[in-house]
């Protein structure tokens, strides 16, 4: 029987080859692999320039101020509505 015939199941679908047992990693091997992958991803990080950083800070501060004003207006409106209804 050929290798390709053995790799097919009874319904004719191909099965992926099984992994050899030597590739299985233990607990500490998986942790080491994870740490290596994290370090590799962190090396890809591009840090913003000083100008970009100040721009981002400005955008965040303005956004937070706008949201604070919106929530403040809603709080004032609902407070007055409650005082009018139950006051």
N, C-alpha and C positions, 0 to 999 in steps of 0.2 A: 504494500500500500504506500502511495507517495505521501510526502509531507503535507502537500496542499489538501489531500483527501482527508488526512487525519485532523486538520485544523478546521474542518467544517462540521457543523452539528447535523443532527438527523434531518432537520428541515432545510438544510442547504445554506444556512447563514454562516458567515465566517466568524470565528471566535478570535479575539485578540490573543496573542501568545501570552502564556503565563509568565510572571516575573520569576527569575531565579531567587531562591531563598537567600542568597548572599547579598541581595540588594535591600533586604529588610533592615531598617534601622532601629536601634534600641531607643530608649527614652532619652538618654543624653545625646545620642546621635541626632535625634530630631531637634533637640534644643539647639545644638551647635549649628545645624542647618538653618534653623530659624534666625539665629543671631547673624550668621553670614549673609542671609538674604536681607535682613534689616540694614546691615552696614552697607551692602551694595545699593540698596534703594536710597539711603541717606547720602551716598556719594553723588547721586543724580540731582539732588536738591540744588536749585539755583537761588541764592540769597539776593534779596532786593538791594538796589543801590540806596544810598542815603536819601536821595531826592524821592525815589519811589516810596521809601518807608514813610517819609513825612507826608507824602500825598495820601497814602493809605490811612495814616493816622487821622488826617484831616477829614477824609471821607467818612470814617467811622464816627468821629466826634459829631460831625454835622448830622449824620443819620440818627445817632442816639438823641441829639437835641430835638430833631423833628418828631421822633416817636414819643419823646417825653412831653412835648407840647401837645401832641394829639391825644395822648392818654390823659393829660391834665385837663384839656377841654372836655373830654368825655366825662371825666370824674366830676367836674364842676356842673356839667349839664345834668347828669344823673342825680347828683346831690340836690340840686335845686328842684328837680322833678319829684324826688322823694319828699322833700320838705313841703312842696306844694300839695302833694297827694295826702300826706299823713300829718302835716305840720300843724 
